[in-house]
Amino acid sequence: MRFLKLKELCEFEKGSTGLAKAEPGDYPLVTTGAERKSCNTYQFDTKAVCIPLVSSTGHGHASLKNVHYQEGKFALGSILVALTSKDDSRLDIQFLHLYLSQLKDQVLVPLMSGAANVALSIKKIQNIEIPLPSIGRQREIVERFKSIVAEEDELKSELTHQQTLLKKLRQQILQEAIEGKLTADWRAQNPDVEPASELLKRIATEKAQLVKDKKIKAPKPLPPITDEEKPFELPQGWEWCRLGEVFNFIDYRGKTPRKLSSGVRLITARNVKFGALSLEPEDFISQEEYDDRMTRGFPKFGDLLFTTEAPLGNVCLLTIENENISTGQRLITLQLYQQDGSNKLFMLFMLSPFYQSYLLKNATGVTAKGIKAARLRELVIPVPSSEEQQAVVTKVERLLVLCDQLETQITQNQTHAEQLMQAVLKEAFSHNSEAGTAATTPRARAAGGADA
């Protein structure tokens, strides 16, 4: 296979359209960006490869995000150069675009130079050598590449569709969990389990005792639940209740604390994702400030953390043990009145994104929407017995593990599609051992002489 310099194969013409002064019109305007602009005049009426002559990132860093192919009548920005074929029976310009665009980081970027404003000279591009198979082979490679791209696009579309379906499946699992549908068989097998009303009675008794012992302040009475507030019909044995009936609310109201590199750990809304607590960023406050600020209660292992603003409605379990925890603004700690009377993971499912509509409806604020603790306490949730709560958790966790496995498979399929594309390109530009050397060491060949 021959190796020829681009100046032997192509005509070079720099763009003449200043991007700042270009007037929109009927013709495509090729710029350094991925998307075309428009222009009222055109410079070319042909097929061309358009290469930016400046770095995509600038500031001393060499990079090229795009090498374009354009045909027909089009305008070209003044910081690009167009390469057109001198002889279409010798060089297919789409083959050249395929080669330069797929190998730009090996062929073009190493030729860029400059301190602050990194640029690529036309002379250096002219001296690049490329492997040149027969015109028939060039066109075959281009058509095969188009076919692979079409198949890859179809595969990516299907994988995106699968991800959408998987997201809906996760949502459906949680929805059926809170409606009691996931555990219908469990209830049939356990008909003698006490109703949730008995659990709620014990929780109310525990709450009253905590108030009597002055461990918590007496909360304001909650209004009765109306039929209009019940979004669906509950299974037998389940009960509707308000969030404030089962949880003590611990929040902090005051100025932002001074953050330290060590001390008492500070958990803020940025640490709370839905279903998971992140320890990044890791912040701390002093012991003195902790003693002063945590006057409404002390968060502890197993409590729920709920974000009340930006982002609104993220909820997770506090999974840090044997450590004092301070919480920041925009975060409420939900602490069960009866520690052994209800399953915390079940309550986490109850606070799933299905309650986003309630949160948004009751959120206030102009620049950042948030929900006040008083309104959150009135959130209506379904509650089964403690035993069925555990059954729900077991079923949900098992199903979500299957969802995770499906998601892993989808991700692997995406990776496989990308690897397939690279394999096709490698095979296309490595038609024989000599071409393989050129494809893998294009920079070295760019400076050398032509091979006959």
N, C-alpha and C positions, 0 to 999 in steps of 0.2 A: 504494500500500500504506500502511496506517495504522501509526503508531508509538504505542504506549501504554505508560504506566508500569505496573510490575508491581503496584502497590497497587490499580490499577483492575481487574486481572485475577485477583489471587490473595489468599487468606487467608494470614496469617503467624502461626505459633505456635512459640514457643521450646520446645526440648526440656526435659523435666522429670526425666530420669533421671540421677542422679549416677553417673558411670562407676565410681568407686571403691566405691560401696555397692550397685551392681546385683547382684541374685541371679540366677544362671543359671536359665533356664527354657525354655518352649516357643516364645517369640516372638523374632524378630530384634531386635537392638539396633543401631541405626545409630550409628556413631561417626565420628571424623575419619579413621580408617584405612580401607584398601581392603576389609578383611574384616569381615564382620558378627560381632558377639558375640551373646549370647542374654540374655533377661530373663524373669522369671516373671510380669511384667505388661506390658500394652501401653498406649500413649497414643493411637495412631491406628489407624483402620480405613479406609484410603483410598489413593489414589495421590498421591505427593508427591515434590517435589524437596527434598533435604536439603542445606543449605549450612553448612559450618563457619564459625564466627564468629571463629576465632582462626587465626593464621598456622601453617602446617604446620611451619615451621622456627623461628619465634620469634626472640628475641634481636635485635630491630630489623630483621628481614628479612621483607618481605611475600611470602607465597606460599600457594597452595592446591593441594594434590596431588589432591584428590578433591571432586567434586560428585556426590552420590548420587541415584539414583532408587530408590524403595521403594514397594511396594504391599501391600495387605492389612493385617493386624494387626501392628503393630510398635511398639517403644519407640525413643525418640530421646534421645541424649545432651544434657546441659544446655548444651553449648557449640556447639549447632547450632540452626538454625531450619528449620522445614518450610514449604514453599510448596505450597498446594493450590489447585486451580482453582475460582473462584467459579461459573463456568458452563462445563461440559464441552462445550457446543455452540459456545463461543466460543474456548476455549483448550484444546488437548490438552497435558496436563501432561508427556507424554513429549517433545513438541516443545520445551517450555521446558527440559527437562533436556538435550536434545541441544544447544540453543543455548548454555546457560550452561556446560555441561561442556566443550564444544569451544572456547568463547571465554572461558573463565574468566580467562586471563591478560590479556585485553584489557578484559573487562567488570567483573570482580569484584576482581581483585588491585589495580588502581590506586585503588580506593576504600578500601583498608585504610590504617589510620593507627595511630600510637603509637610511642613511643620504644623501650622494651625489649619490652613485650608488645604486639605488633602485632595489631590486631583489626579486624573488619568490623562496622559497625552495621547493625541491621535497617532503620533509617530510610533509609540510603543504598541498600540493596537495593531498598526499596520505590519509590525514585525512578528506578531504572534503566528506560530505555525500550527496548523490543524491537520489531522489525518483526513485524507480525501479519498474515500471509496468511489466506486463508479457512480454515475448519476442514478442508475437504476437502484443501486444499493442505498444511496442517500434517500431516495423517495420511499423505498421500502421501510427504512428506519423511521422516517417521519410518519408514515401511515400506521405503522405498528405502534408508535408512541401515542398517536391520536386515539387509537383503539384502546390502548391500556388506560389512557387518561379518562376516556368515556366510561370504561369499566370501573375505574377507581372512583369516579364521581358517583356512579350508581351505587357502589358499595358503601361509600361514605354517607350517601343519602339514606341507605337502608340502616346503617349503624346509628345514625342520628335518630331515625325513626324508632329503632329499638331502645335507645336511651330514653326517648320521650315516653314510650310505653312502660319502660321500667320505672320511671319517675311516677307515672300514674298508678302503677302497681303498688309502689310503696305507699302512696297516698290512700289507695283503696284498702290496703291492709290495716292502716291506722284507723280509717273511717269505720271499717267493720269491727275493729277492736272496741271502739268507744260505743258502738251501737249494740254490742253483745252478740253479733252474728258469728264471730270466730269461735265462741265457746258454747254455741247452742248444743252441741253433742255433749260437752262437759256437764251442762246443767241437767240434761236428760239422764246422765249417769249418776248425778249427785243431787237428787231431788230434795234431800233433807237438810241442805245447807241453810243456815239462818239467813234471813233477808238482810239487805243493806240497812234497813231502818234500825236494826239493833246495833249495828256498828256506829251509825250516826248518833244514836243515843249515848253510847259509851264515850264517843268523842266529845259530845256536849257536856257530859259529866266531868271529863278530864279538864276541859277548858274552864269550867266553873271552879274547879278545885285550884287551878293555876292562878285564877283571878283572886280567889279567897286567900291563897298563900302569898299574894302580892308578887308573884313571879312574872306576871304580865299585867298590863293594864286592861281594864274591861273594854272590849271593842264596842263600837256603836252597833245597835241592833240592825239586822239586815231585813229588807222588805221580803214579804212572801213571794214565792215564785208563781208567776202567772202562766196559764196555758200557752199564751202567745210567745213566751220565752223558751218553750221546749221545742228544739228543732226536729226531734223525731220521737217515736214511741219507744219506750224502754221495755226490755224483757221483764218477765215476772221476777220479783225479788230485787230488782235494781231500784235506785232512788235518784231523783234530781236534788242537788243541793248547790248552794253558792260556795265559791272558793273560800270565802272568809269564814265559813262554818267549820272547815277542817284544817285551815292553815292560820298560824300566827304570822303576821307580816312584820318583817324587820327591814327598815330602810334607814338611810343616812341622809340628813338634810343639813347642809352647811357648805362651807367653802372647800375648794379643792385642796387636798392635803399636800404637803411638801414631800416629794418622793425621794427615797434614799436607795442606796445600793444594798442595804441589809436592814434587818429589823423585823417588824410584823408584816407578813405578806398582805399586799393590797390587791384585791380582785376587782376589776372594773368591767364595764359592759363589753370592752374589747376582748376580754378573755372568754366570754360566754358565747359559744356557738350552739346551734340547736342540737341537743343530744350529747354534747361533749364540752368539757372544760379544757381550755388551752392555757398553758402557763407562759405563753408568749404574748405580749411583753411581760417581763417579770419585774414588778415594782414592790417597794416596801415603804413603810412609814415608821416613825419612832414609836416606842412603847408608850411614851407620854401622850402622843397624839391619839393613839389607839384607845387609851383609857378615857380620853376626853370625848371622842366622837361616837363610840359604840355604846350609846346610852339606851337604845331601844331593844337591845338583845345581842346575842353573840352567835353568829353563823357557825355551824359545826358540820362534821362529816355526815353526808346523807341528806342534807337540806337541798331544796331546789333553789336555783338562782334564775331570776327572771329579769330580762332587760325591758325597761319601760320606755326607751327612746333610743333611736339611732344606734343599732337596729332595734326595732320594736318586736317583741314577742319571742326572742330566742330564750330557750330554757334548757337547763342541764342540771345534773346532780353535782353537788359539791363533793369531790372525791379526795380531798386532802384530809388526812388523819393526823391527830396528835399535834396540832399546830393552831395557834390563834390566827384568825382570819379577819381582816377588815375589808369592808366593801365600799365602793365608790358611788357617786351619783349615778342616776339612770339604771340602778340595779336594786331589786327587791329580793330579800331572802324569804322563801316560803318554808315555814317550819311546822311540821305536823303537830297538832295538839296531842294526839295519842301516838307515840312513837312506834308501838307494835301493832297498832290497829289498822294500818293501811299500807299497801305496798307503794313505795316511793316511785318505782319505775312505772307503775300503772298511772300514777298522777302525772308523770312526765308525758305519757301518751295522751292523757286528757288535755294537756296544754300544747298539743301538737299544732301545726300550722292551720288546722281546720278552724281554729278560733281567731285567725287573722281578721276575718270580717268583723267580728265583735270588737277586736282591739282597734281597728281602723275607724269603726263607727263611733267609738267612744274616745278616740284620741283627740287631743287639743294641741294647739300651737300653730305658729305660722311658718317659721323656717324649718323647724324640726317637730314632727308629730310625736306626741308622747301620751301615755295613759297614766292617770293618777291612781294611787293605791286604793282610794275609796271606790273608784269605778271597777278596778280589777277585783276587789273583794266581792263584787256583785256578779262576777262571771258565773254562769250556770254550767255545772259539769255533771255527768252521769257517774253514779257510784254503785258498784256491785259489792258483794260480800268480800271480806279479806281473802277467803279461799279462792273465789273466782278471779279476783284481781291477779293472784299469782298464776292462775291458769291462763289468763289473758297475756300476761307478760311472757310466759313460757312459749305460747303459740306465736306471739309477735316476734320474739327474738329468733325463733327457729325460721320463720318465714323471711325475716330481714337478712339472715345469714344466706339463704338461698338467693335473695336479691343481690347481695354482695358478690356471690359467686358468678351470677349472670353478668354483673357489671364488669367483673374481672375478665370474663370471656369476651365481652364487647371490646374492651380496651386492648386485649391481645389481638383481636381481629383487626383493629385499626392499625396497630403496629405492624401486623403481617402485611397489610395493604401497602404501607409505606415501604417496607422492606422489598416487596414485590416490584414496586416502581423503580427502586434503586437497582435491583438486580437486572431489570430490563434495560436500564440505561447503561449499566456496566457492560452487559452483553453487546449492546448496540455499538458502543464505542471501543469494544475490544474484540473486533471481528477476527483478529488473529493476534499472535503474540506481540507483533510490532505495534499494532494499534492499541493493544492493551498497555504497552509501555507509554505511549503518547497520552492515553487517557489518565494514567495515574501520575505522570510527571509532566504536565503541560507547561509548567513554568520553565523547566529546563529546556524544553524544545523551543520556547518562545524566543530564547536568546541565540539559538544555534542556527546552523545553515540548513537549507532544504535538502531533503533526501530525494533522490531520483526514483 
